């Protein structure tokens, strides 16, 4: 079918369904008959030799509006009596018109409808209206924008958008500093992210996944400079278009992008007592071609004081373990990006990008362990441990987009992503008086590789209906190779540890998916977004020497329903349901026996099954004068929940073994509230709280192999408060505070924490740059987190005090001259949302 024939067909459909799209509620009189179209059987209107012509122009871009509908109306009945569409140059012509009075109505998706003045046609009239300007409709399909506080929050049918580019304390920090301020999110002191109390969240960067995110969200966020983040999208109810992964939802971090012509160079840096950073980003765009090149590096160090007390019942004895350690952490994180985009034609674009990231995290720890048997001291030992958590990652994307007209587009995207991860440690073993008794080494090399191909198509069915469908394939390979070595105190070489043989894991996972999604916006301001996604997963795994691990394939149908209603006064009500799937991540699967601390050992479980979660939520957002409010209640139920399980080790005195299991069921019911008030035009205060009640139940296995039912329940609450003041002469001030209570786990609870910061910034003349100062946790002597774990066979209490008082000076300077161009063409990219986060437990 040729393009002209295709659009002619759409015109016929559009005019014939026009009255249906604007139909009154049920019970109202039936709509009028479809408009007559020239050349059809319905064309029984009087004819003459009159003519009307013109050209439709976009009010913003000043470019022609292609394939818009132009209807000829009877001014008395308001019914269409003829019609046409504009061509690829925005021109339209209505001919063979009988003498009389008419009005023209111009309409097209994404634009406000517009009517002409009263037009009088005489015999032989040739009326040229010239340029007719159409204005974009800010009420785009499937979203409602809260304009009262648009600088802070945007509310859409399936997500909340937090605009982060106004953060004064962002300079010199990383993405975790921004995420702590986003409603509904919690970021602990290690950088682990939770959404409404669940760490089962998928994090995307510019709609793209990364293998380093699959390995550790906390580490990935440390590679993203905070001042490069434009917005953070919290997608609590993802549509069928998104991968089914992420039980609690999806977090999409959008970085700042250049949409101007010319050459720019941006220099960012900072120096502080706990971290320093340096970044350089450049971009060049001329005509249809654009390039960007950037690099960012961040170094940090911190000291922590660790204390653990645990009691186990073994062989009829009560074993108590007391451990104390000073830990010194230092790290170097960096990323380098190269981007390319080319407009092949006015409706086709090609984009490509490559990203290389590095992460070097090291911890030196002096650990003292004392063992008590039936309350009598039985041994004292010292252990000097040097842990290395090193990685490098690469992501390469190629995306093609063909736009036929607004909201009708087809895209093909491909991505290759690879992460090489090294988790090693070296330990010197000593007696209680410091005499060296031996040395130990664990070498663990991991590789996570993915290739993804997907295609998506969307098209408007009518002015207020949108259909989306597509398919996707993900081909994932995870490998882990581990060895344990030992050496005598006087030996110069290490040898294999016979008590802990070497091992490996080869794990292949293929996911095939297809989806369909339908969006309807009604005349009375309801938006319905419904869809379903089908995913089939096959797994092949072995642990070396052709020893196959039996993991069956599985299929999942995941529906989603999002409904929103726009009320008067900028109020929006939302209700949503969705089902999500959570596959285990690398750290949950890795069978490496991590004994950097021999009294607290961790190991992954390669036979973990995915967990399934059903989510419901009801939300309301509104503007009351200068105040924006957002409140939501939610519930979720998870089957086959993946969680940590701890139990004593019968072969190691006083030791506790931690692994991952599909425990059974996890339920949560809660609410979150967020508000923002503009006290004055230059002073705003925002804050909120989150709270939920969680109930977990499952089975744990004891030393004798018997299973014991376990349940645990409790409340968790958290809150945040931020204020920002714009002072005169380019000065700005910002304060922030956050706190969270202990969180319930199956075998205990994880300790709560709090943090706060204060920052000031001064813009340089002509806003060419800025300088600033920020302080974090500057009162007191650090933050202490206490965690408790219990079972019939053991109790464990640990505390970690982070000496994280921080002061930093930041600077930013921009070089280059830019000129405005039209808004950048929307880009498409790969989204992988299918790997469970968490489980990255470093001892």
MARGU-241560 format. One record per residue (C-alpha): x, y, z. Coordinates in steps of 0.001 Angstrom, whole numbers. Example, Ala and Ser with C-alpha at 12.3 -4.5 7.8 and 13.67 -1.06 7.14 Angstrom:
2
> 12300, -4500, 7800
> 13670, -1060, 7140
% end
This chain:
843
> 0, 0, 0
> 1476, 3362, -985
> 1851, 6091, 1592
> -810, 8305, -31
> -3259, 5413, -187
> -2447, 4549, 3420
> -3209, 8047, 4668
> -6322, 8263, 2525
> -7519, 5143, 4306
> -6779, 6751, 7680
> -8750, 9819, 6614
> -11786, 7689, 5795
> -11510, 5905, 9136
> -10924, 9156, 11021
> -13912, 10987, 9510
> -16216, 8012, 9811
> -15320, 7549, 13497
> -15110, 11191, 14409
> -18498, 11297, 16065
> -17778, 8027, 17857
> -14590, 9459, 19375
> -16572, 12414, 20681
> -19679, 10469, 21602
> -21715, 11615, 24629
> -22116, 9360, 27662
> -24350, 6326, 27580
> -28009, 7217, 27483
> -27493, 10371, 25433
> -28942, 10762, 21942
> -27217, 8807, 19227
> -24434, 10592, 17342
> -25017, 12023, 13930
> -24148, 10210, 10742
> -20570, 10241, 9460
> -19425, 13117, 7305
> -19810, 12780, 3586
> -16561, 12328, 1681
> -16174, 13521, -1914
> -16295, 10731, -4433
> -18128, 8277, -2180
> -21691, 6988, -2235
> -22490, 9202, 723
> -21449, 12284, -1183
> -24874, 13808, -1905
> -24056, 17429, -1103
> -24801, 20201, -3656
> -21837, 21001, -5880
> -20463, 24204, -7393
> -17164, 25665, -8532
> -16051, 27331, -5282
> -12617, 26573, -3816
> -10846, 27008, -432
> -7117, 26349, 92
> -4432, 26995, 2674
> -1500, 25565, 4574
> -1326, 24366, 8211
> 1721, 25479, 10225
> 2981, 24329, 13642
> 2995, 27369, 15970
> 6225, 26253, 17670
> 8408, 24842, 14909
> 6863, 26921, 12063
> 6930, 23729, 9982
> 4011, 22278, 7981
> 1586, 19940, 9764
> 1330, 16849, 7581
> -1807, 14714, 7121
> -4023, 16779, 9424
> -7802, 16618, 9033
> -9640, 19618, 7534
> -13426, 19364, 7871
> -15946, 21634, 6142
> -18756, 22411, 8619
> -22313, 23619, 8204
> -22320, 26654, 10577
> -25962, 26084, 11598
> -25919, 22306, 12291
> -22194, 22101, 13187
> -22064, 18899, 11108
> -19221, 18137, 8683
> -20347, 18131, 5065
> -16987, 17654, 3356
> -13365, 17098, 4278
> -9797, 16465, 3224
> -6266, 16072, 4649
> -3144, 18148, 4283
> -330, 16797, 2125
> 3325, 16305, 3106
> 3818, 20083, 2794
> 838, 20970, 4990
> -1294, 22165, 2053
> -5006, 21462, 1667
> -7651, 22206, -970
> -11449, 21876, -930
> -13013, 22319, -4372
> -16382, 21993, -6143
> -18066, 23927, -3308
> -21614, 25225, -3715
> -22306, 28868, -2830
> -23012, 29380, 847
> -21494, 30014, 4287
> -19093, 27552, 5873
> -16556, 27075, 8644
> -13401, 24977, 8543
> -12312, 22798, 11465
> -8639, 21768, 11675
> -7669, 18808, 13857
> -4745, 16494, 14355
> -3465, 14361, 17215
> -1174, 16348, 19474
> -2712, 19719, 18483
> -5597, 21798, 19734
> -8654, 21788, 17474
> -9201, 25076, 15666
> -12092, 26578, 13722
> -11994, 29249, 11063
> -14063, 32405, 10876
> -17304, 32310, 8897
> -16397, 31882, 5223
> -18694, 33037, 2401
> -18373, 31249, -934
> -19891, 32772, -4069
> -20000, 31282, -7526
> -16432, 30992, -8795
> -14824, 32030, -5443
> -11180, 30922, -5060
> -10359, 31642, -1388
> -6750, 31192, -242
> -6528, 31361, 3576
> -2735, 31408, 3589
> -958, 30014, 6669
> -3184, 28640, 9440
> -1332, 28164, 12716
> -2061, 25115, 14945
> -920, 25075, 18578
> 308, 21873, 20270
> -2079, 20368, 22818
> -369, 20167, 26218
> -2792, 17403, 27230
> -982, 14655, 25370
> -2424, 11207, 25134
> -1882, 8992, 28213
> -559, 11666, 30527
> -1679, 14562, 32693
> 873, 17224, 33602
> 534, 19047, 36911
> 1333, 22562, 35820
> 1096, 24195, 39242
> 4381, 22687, 40426
> 5791, 21425, 37134
> 9294, 22402, 38207
> 9192, 19664, 40845
> 6686, 16924, 39946
> 4873, 15630, 36871
> 2055, 13133, 37316
> 1351, 10670, 34491
> -1024, 7764, 34153
> 1613, 5152, 35034
> 4458, 7070, 36704
> 5663, 10014, 38759
> 8414, 12225, 37318
> 10766, 14045, 39699
> 12650, 16941, 38097
> 16115, 16834, 39629
> 17969, 19550, 37753
> 17149, 22174, 40427
> 19166, 20429, 43155
> 21779, 22793, 44572
> 23675, 20065, 46442
> 23985, 17780, 43414
> 27373, 19117, 42353
> 30136, 16729, 43263
> 27775, 13899, 44208
> 26411, 10872, 42399
> 22990, 9486, 41532
> 22359, 8169, 45054
> 22280, 11765, 46329
> 19427, 12537, 43932
> 17526, 9283, 44471
> 17264, 9922, 48218
> 15101, 12968, 47457
> 12661, 11255, 45081
> 9199, 10474, 46495
> 8557, 6777, 47242
> 12276, 5868, 47028
> 14607, 4914, 49872
> 18373, 4686, 49448
> 20357, 3183, 52322
> 23894, 4171, 53256
> 25334, 1501, 50952
> 23408, 2900, 47977
> 20805, 114, 47733
> 17494, 1450, 46365
> 14019, 481, 47577
> 10649, 1464, 46139
> 7852, 1361, 48694
> 10013, -852, 50885
> 11045, -3362, 48203
> 14489, -3649, 46622
> 13001, -5627, 43733
> 13301, -2612, 41446
> 14677, -2350, 37922
> 16835, 708, 37254
> 17199, 2066, 33712
> 19467, 4844, 32490
> 17941, 6841, 29620
> 15511, 3943, 29045
> 18458, 1560, 28698
> 19633, -1269, 30955
> 23238, -2094, 31785
> 24928, -5266, 32911
> 26571, -3378, 35766
> 23110, -2470, 37031
> 22211, -6159, 36867
> 25236, -6910, 39051
> 24712, -4108, 41563
> 22397, -1103, 41477
> 24379, 567, 44260
> 27612, 445, 42265
> 25945, 1589, 39046
> 24471, 4668, 40723
> 27914, 5691, 41983
> 29051, 5963, 38348
> 26426, 8569, 37409
> 27259, 12197, 38304
> 24320, 13807, 40100
> 24501, 17111, 38251
> 24014, 15299, 34907
> 20575, 13948, 35954
> 17590, 15776, 34511
> 14676, 13699, 35809
> 13938, 10478, 37667
> 10833, 8555, 36594
> 9249, 6296, 39228
> 7066, 3843, 37304
> 4977, 2096, 39946
> 2633, 456, 37453
> 4560, -286, 34221
> 2518, -891, 31095
> 2768, -4055, 29007
> 5367, -2347, 26818
> 7945, -2668, 29593
> 9626, -5946, 30465
> 7736, -7795, 33186
> 10660, -7506, 35597
> 10820, -5376, 38726
> 8299, -6552, 41332
> 7926, -3111, 42906
> 8321, -1156, 39660
> 10876, 589, 37452
> 13107, 3599, 38043
> 14237, 5393, 34886
> 17035, 7961, 35240
> 17020, 10544, 32445
> 20270, 12465, 31993
> 20582, 15925, 30530
> 20829, 15978, 26747
> 21873, 18740, 24412
> 19201, 19899, 21962
> 21099, 22894, 20595
> 23259, 23573, 17597
> 26949, 24261, 18010
> 29836, 23169, 20201
> 29834, 23038, 24002
> 32217, 21891, 26694
> 31191, 21467, 30325
> 33670, 21068, 33184
> 32523, 19815, 36610
> 34646, 19147, 39645
> 34669, 18951, 43391
> 36936, 18215, 46317
> 35867, 17081, 49764
> 36799, 15277, 52933
> 35153, 12012, 51810
> 35167, 12224, 48019
> 36441, 14147, 45012
> 35236, 14183, 41435
> 36092, 15509, 37998
> 33964, 15430, 34870
> 34331, 16722, 31320
> 31519, 16559, 28773
> 31452, 17917, 25246
> 28913, 17914, 22447
> 28776, 19052, 18858
> 25804, 19323, 16575
> 25525, 20726, 13075
> 22436, 20185, 10978
> 21381, 16550, 10988
> 24485, 15217, 12728
> 25320, 15261, 16416
> 28117, 13871, 18610
> 28692, 13783, 22339
> 31715, 12676, 24322
> 32068, 12641, 28073
> 34026, 11312, 30989
> 33448, 11315, 34727
> 35533, 10061, 37608
> 34890, 9960, 41346
> 37159, 8840, 44163
> 35996, 8352, 47748
> 37058, 6900, 51052
> 35304, 6170, 54307
> 35872, 4537, 57661
> 33454, 2222, 59428
> 33444, 530, 62832
> 31808, -2918, 62795
> 30568, -4926, 65779
> 28790, -8296, 65640
> 27536, -10622, 68345
> 25929, -13929, 67448
> 24906, -17024, 69385
> 24386, -20482, 67876
> 23291, -23856, 69235
> 25649, -26595, 67968
> 26121, -30169, 69235
> 24443, -29377, 72522
> 26692, -26362, 73183
> 25968, -22663, 73164
> 28549, -20881, 71007
> 28830, -17109, 71237
> 30868, -15161, 68697
> 32007, -11583, 69278
> 33605, -9676, 66401
> 35029, -6158, 66206
> 36621, -4512, 63189
> 37829, -1228, 61778
> 37129, -1087, 58058
> 38636, 1388, 55602
> 36816, 1717, 52282
> 38139, 3434, 49206
> 36883, 3411, 45666
> 37325, 4817, 42210
> 34361, 4982, 39852
> 34270, 6280, 36323
> 32395, 6222, 33066
> 33161, 7307, 29515
> 30462, 7778, 26895
> 30342, 8380, 23161
> 27072, 9221, 21457
> 26044, 9696, 17840
> 22738, 10644, 16232
> 21842, 11283, 12617
> 18569, 12403, 11065
> 18386, 10290, 7907
> 15362, 12268, 6777
> 12667, 14353, 8406
> 10901, 11192, 9585
> 13789, 8744, 10091
> 16624, 8816, 12603
> 19545, 6632, 13612
> 21239, 6799, 16997
> 24139, 4885, 18469
> 26030, 5055, 21731
> 28848, 3334, 23550
> 29512, 3485, 27273
> 32494, 2162, 29206
> 32443, 2049, 32979
> 34969, 1103, 35634
> 34508, 389, 39318
> 37306, -259, 41786
> 36117, -805, 45340
> 38524, -1952, 48050
> 38089, -2612, 51753
> 40856, -3172, 54281
> 39547, -4684, 57491
> 41247, -5648, 60750
> 38921, -8225, 62305
> 39167, -9632, 65841
> 37076, -12725, 66628
> 36455, -14207, 70083
> 34620, -17518, 70542
> 32875, -18457, 73793
> 31661, -22004, 74447
> 29037, -22165, 77191
> 30121, -18659, 78295
> 33830, -19600, 78537
> 36380, -17956, 76185
> 37694, -20727, 73939
> 39722, -18831, 71293
> 40832, -15424, 70035
> 42003, -14762, 66492
> 42940, -11841, 64272
> 42286, -11566, 60567
> 43617, -8863, 58230
> 41404, -8938, 55135
> 41860, -7048, 51901
> 38761, -7313, 49668
> 38681, -6265, 46020
> 35467, -5657, 44139
> 36531, -4622, 40634
> 34660, -4427, 37372
> 34568, -2957, 33908
> 31498, -2791, 31713
> 30593, -1848, 28166
> 27195, -1073, 26621
> 26689, -540, 22886
> 23301, 510, 21441
> 22015, 1044, 17915
> 18478, 2370, 17435
> 16432, 3146, 14321
> 13186, 5117, 14411
> 10721, 5795, 11591
> 8008, 8335, 12408
> 5081, 8355, 10009
> 3210, 11121, 11833
> 2840, 12150, 15494
> 2387, 9022, 17643
> 2623, 6685, 14644
> 6094, 5183, 14589
> 8098, 2015, 14164
> 11445, 1324, 15798
> 14109, -1372, 15827
> 16702, -1458, 18613
> 19684, -3649, 19399
> 22026, -3687, 22367
> 25145, -5546, 23433
> 26162, -5308, 27070
> 28984, -6982, 28981
> 30300, -6727, 32525
> 33468, -8358, 33851
> 33400, -8568, 37642
> 36141, -9617, 40033
> 35374, -10404, 43699
> 38629, -11397, 45398
> 40002, -11270, 48909
> 43327, -11948, 50608
> 43489, -12691, 54333
> 46349, -12990, 56786
> 45381, -15335, 59638
> 46863, -14594, 63056
> 46583, -15645, 66657
> 45227, -13348, 69329
> 48721, -11928, 69929
> 49343, -11203, 66239
> 51429, -14246, 65243
> 50880, -15181, 61569
> 49490, -18717, 61227
> 48548, -18834, 57540
> 47190, -17023, 54518
> 44033, -17448, 52501
> 42910, -16241, 49079
> 39607, -16409, 47205
> 39587, -15675, 43468
> 36160, -15192, 41905
> 35871, -14053, 38269
> 32396, -13327, 36896
> 31064, -12364, 33493
> 27571, -11143, 32668
> 26807, -10723, 28956
> 23568, -9801, 27176
> 22397, -9294, 23621
> 18952, -7807, 23024
> 16927, -7170, 19881
> 13463, -5626, 19891
> 10941, -3947, 17624
> 8005, -1723, 18568
> 5138, -201, 16612
> 2509, 2245, 17729
> -315, 3934, 15860
> -3309, 6093, 16747
> -6590, 4330, 15967
> -8545, 7557, 16340
> -7734, 10949, 17790
> -8065, 9619, 21341
> -6927, 5991, 20974
> -3441, 4552, 20717
> -2379, 977, 19956
> 1110, -353, 20740
> 2595, -3789, 20109
> 6008, -5355, 19667
> 8393, -8210, 20309
> 11710, -8733, 22029
> 14461, -11296, 22540
> 17077, -11280, 25336
> 20023, -13668, 25232
> 21903, -13661, 28524
> 25044, -15529, 29592
> 26349, -15550, 33184
> 29616, -17233, 34139
> 31309, -17537, 37526
> 34699, -19167, 38073
> 36026, -19423, 41631
> 39047, -20883, 43462
> 40256, -21083, 47057
> 44000, -20972, 47781
> 46000, -21294, 51007
> 49602, -20780, 52055
> 51704, -21464, 55128
> 53178, -18483, 57018
> 56620, -18983, 55494
> 55489, -20122, 52014
> 56029, -17885, 48992
> 53358, -19553, 46817
> 49701, -20456, 47279
> 48205, -23892, 46666
> 44676, -25188, 46193
> 42588, -25525, 49356
> 41529, -29160, 49496
> 38655, -28369, 51878
> 37119, -25913, 49403
> 37460, -27198, 45823
> 37325, -24883, 42842
> 34076, -24554, 40908
> 32262, -22727, 38162
> 28803, -21860, 36929
> 27747, -21537, 33292
> 24253, -20072, 33190
> 22405, -19235, 29964
> 19005, -17561, 29965
> 16917, -16692, 26907
> 13725, -14626, 27101
> 11251, -14248, 24228
> 8487, -11684, 24737
> 5590, -10058, 22932
> 3089, -7451, 24108
> 64, -5387, 23151
> -1103, -2175, 24826
> -4157, 25, 24238
> -4709, 3597, 25457
> -8005, 5477, 25404
> -8605, 9069, 26484
> -12265, 9962, 26800
> -14048, 13275, 26427
> -14736, 13399, 30167
> -10982, 13184, 30889
> -10611, 9495, 31717
> -7449, 7780, 30516
> -7410, 3974, 30231
> -4171, 2134, 29531
> -4546, -1651, 29416
> -2324, -4354, 28030
> -773, -7746, 28425
> 2684, -9187, 27964
> 3696, -12792, 27367
> 7220, -13974, 28210
> 8779, -17398, 27749
> 12072, -18125, 29519
> 14451, -21017, 28906
> 17484, -21736, 31103
> 20529, -23931, 30593
> 22996, -24255, 33478
> 25870, -26488, 34557
> 28556, -26380, 37225
> 31425, -27815, 35173
> 32448, -31223, 33881
> 29092, -31579, 32108
> 27259, -31567, 35441
> 23916, -30150, 34328
> 21653, -28233, 36705
> 18009, -29009, 35986
> 16065, -25747, 35770
> 12777, -26024, 33852
> 11587, -23407, 31348
> 8611, -21271, 32320
> 6076, -18954, 30696
> 4265, -15975, 32183
> 1307, -13849, 31116
> 1491, -10466, 32855
> -1485, -8110, 32501
> -1547, -4415, 33416
> -4369, -1901, 33863
> -3912, 1833, 34507
> -6859, 4220, 34841
> -6660, 7932, 35599
> -9278, 10645, 35836
> -8494, 14355, 35532
> -10761, 16424, 37793
> -11192, 20151, 38127
> -8491, 22255, 39734
> -5565, 20149, 38531
> -6598, 17033, 40503
> -5868, 13574, 39144
> -7082, 10228, 40526
> -5363, 6977, 39508
> -6029, 3280, 40039
> -3788, 509, 38738
> -3183, -3226, 38762
> -247, -5148, 37331
> 1585, -8438, 37666
> 5364, -8501, 37678
> 8044, -11194, 37490
> 11422, -11073, 39243
> 14246, -13293, 38024
> 17264, -13906, 40278
> 20325, -11721, 39737
> 24004, -12573, 39509
> 24735, -12313, 43228
> 21794, -14564, 44117
> 22971, -17196, 41603
> 26736, -17099, 42208
> 27783, -20355, 43976
> 31113, -18896, 45154
> 31650, -19723, 48848
> 32508, -16243, 50191
> 34310, -16697, 53506
> 36115, -13377, 53832
> 34586, -13493, 57317
> 34596, -17193, 58320
> 31922, -16595, 60953
> 29526, -15101, 58394
> 29627, -16955, 55071
> 27563, -16184, 51948
> 26871, -18288, 48862
> 24398, -17962, 45975
> 21807, -20483, 44828
> 21810, -21278, 41064
> 18455, -23132, 41191
> 16406, -20136, 42319
> 13033, -19735, 40602
> 11510, -16370, 39662
> 9078, -14667, 41977
> 5675, -13350, 40895
> 4091, -10217, 42361
> 590, -8775, 42056
> 390, -5010, 42688
> -2574, -2680, 43190
> -2520, 1039, 43941
> -4878, 3977, 44292
> -3444, 7481, 44057
> -4506, 11115, 44082
> -2568, 14253, 43181
> -3814, 17812, 43366
> -2858, 21467, 43488
> -4273, 23663, 46241
> -3203, 27199, 45424
> 611, 27062, 45741
> 734, 23556, 47215
> 1100, 20265, 45324
> 7, 17055, 47095
> 379, 13417, 46064
> -970, 10534, 48138
> -1294, 6835, 47304
> -2207, 3582, 49001
> -799, 327, 47660
> -772, -3402, 48225
> 1335, -6224, 46855
> 1553, -9971, 47235
> 4584, -11972, 46130
> 4753, -15734, 45584
> 8088, -17609, 45568
> 9680, -14543, 47171
> 13490, -14557, 46916
> 15052, -13668, 50259
> 18120, -14263, 52392
> 18089, -17296, 54669
> 20573, -17643, 57542
> 21394, -20786, 59506
> 24302, -22196, 61568
> 27099, -24179, 59902
> 27589, -27515, 61657
> 31197, -27884, 60426
> 32382, -24418, 61531
> 32113, -23516, 65197
> 29878, -20487, 65728
> 29543, -19675, 62014
> 26351, -18567, 60291
> 25685, -19455, 56668
> 23674, -17084, 54403
> 22116, -18065, 51098
> 18999, -17278, 49039
> 15782, -19255, 48760
> 12269, -18967, 47357
> 10712, -18694, 50811
> 7016, -18678, 50015
> 4913, -15542, 50402
> 5436, -11857, 51112
> 2616, -9337, 51570
> 2740, -5576, 52043
> 124, -2859, 52530
> 1082, 788, 52799
> 801, 4380, 51711
> 3035, 7239, 50652
> 2496, 10985, 50826
> 4406, 13840, 49212
> 3819, 17583, 49256
> 5482, 20666, 47842
> 4601, 24242, 48764
> 5889, 27478, 47273
> 5975, 29740, 50333
> 7256, 32567, 48186
> 8286, 32667, 44522
> 11874, 32004, 45664
> 11332, 29719, 48668
> 9873, 26218, 48455
> 9510, 23404, 50985
> 8799, 19786, 50066
> 8586, 16586, 52034
> 6667, 13427, 52692
> 6569, 10085, 54382
> 6225, 6428, 53401
> 4848, 3649, 55559
> 3882, 29, 55057
> 3033, -3114, 56983
> 4805, -6275, 55801
> 4031, -9913, 56509
> 6474, -12646, 55446
> 6063, -16389, 55743
> 8204, -19285, 54562
> 10168, -22381, 55494
> 13762, -22685, 56727
> 15842, -25843, 56907
> 17689, -26762, 60123
> 20946, -28638, 60639
> 19087, -31956, 60771
> 17411, -31302, 57416
> 13945, -30675, 58817
> 11904, -27702, 57627
> 10462, -25192, 60051
> 7766, -22626, 59243
> 8841, -19013, 59854
> 6765, -15834, 59908
> 7542, -12222, 60678
> 5509, -9010, 60502
> 5918, -5340, 61293
> 5689, -1698, 60244
> 8330, 374, 58476
> 8094, 4149, 58128
> 10331, 6779, 56578
> 10238, 10471, 55812
> 12098, 13269, 54047
> 12115, 17063, 54155
> 13793, 19478, 51727
> 13801, 23255, 51473
> 15278, 25474, 48781
> 15745, 29238, 48768
> 16809, 31380, 45817
> 18637, 34404, 47183
> 19673, 37519, 45294
> 22752, 37942, 43076
> 22771, 34300, 41982
> 22988, 32775, 45475
> 20975, 29680, 46416
> 20542, 27623, 49602
> 19222, 24092, 50111
> 18696, 21792, 53107
> 17702, 18124, 53138
> 16981, 15456, 55751
> 15868, 11810, 55585
> 15217, 8979, 58016
> 13859, 5409, 57978
> 12852, 3058, 60789
> 14014, -601, 60960
> 12642, -2813, 58169
> 11187, -6266, 58720
> 12950, -9311, 57249
> 11967, -12992, 57425
> 14447, -13707, 60240
> 14626, -10346, 61980
> 14909, -6726, 60980
> 17362, -4435, 59251
> 18333, -1330, 61167
> 17048, 2123, 60420
> 19196, 5120, 59518
> 19078, 8859, 58908
> 21076, 11467, 57024
> 20998, 15192, 56263
> 22825, 17783, 54171
> 23117, 21541, 53673
> 24394, 23272, 50549
> 24939, 26732, 49118
> 25749, 27717, 45536
> 26710, 30899, 43687
> 26164, 31303, 39955
> 28965, 32961, 38011
> 28259, 35985, 35777
> 26106, 35211, 32717
> 25468, 31782, 34273
> 28614, 30410, 32671
> 29198, 28265, 35736
> 28861, 28030, 39493
> 30749, 27385, 42725
> 29282, 25767, 45797
> 29805, 24303, 49241
> 27960, 21365, 50811
> 28101, 19524, 54134
> 26600, 16121, 55015
> 26014, 14527, 58443
> 28159, 17235, 59990
> 26755, 16932, 63536
> 27764, 14023, 65780
> 30120, 11151, 65087
> 28668, 9246, 62173
> 25592, 7105, 61584
> 24997, 3735, 63260
> 22908, 948, 61707
> 21862, -2056, 63830
> 20569, -5297, 62324
> 19043, -8245, 64172
> 18469, -11808, 62932
> 16852, -14625, 64913
> 15772, -18256, 64539
> 15340, -21222, 66909
> 19015, -22093, 66300
> 20778, -18714, 66401
> 20606, -15021, 67195
> 22735, -12359, 65522
> 23074, -8675, 66330
> 25380, -6445, 64313
> 26056, -2740, 64211
> 27914, -644, 61676
> 28938, 2908, 62469
> 29868, 4944, 59409
> 32096, 7920, 60055
> 30634, 9735, 57083
> 30845, 13406, 58040
> 31542, 15149, 54753
> 32398, 18634, 53469
> 32927, 19435, 49802
> 33597, 22353, 47475
> 32232, 22145, 43938
> 32667, 24066, 40714
> 31210, 24064, 37221
> 32109, 25987, 34087
> 30614, 25951, 30596
> 32466, 26764, 27381
> 30914, 27193, 23969
> 28252, 29051, 22081
> 24959, 27445, 21155
> 22019, 28369, 18981
> 18539, 26902, 19241
> 17234, 24242, 16913
> 13988, 22354, 16769
> 13319, 19892, 19601
> 15323, 16732, 19205
> 13581, 13833, 17570
> 12298, 11279, 20043
> 14634, 8334, 20288
> 13931, 4685, 20903
> 16111, 2279, 22820
> 16287, -1145, 24434
> 14789, -1664, 27891
> 15697, -4804, 29866
> 13762, -4883, 33125
> 14102, -8500, 34129
> 16791, -9123, 36767
> 16291, -9060, 40528
> 18484, -6604, 42399
> 20015, -7100, 45818
> 22079, -9886, 47209
> 25278, -7941, 46784
> 26420, -8687, 50321
> 29997, -7762, 51063
> 31367, -8801, 54442
% end
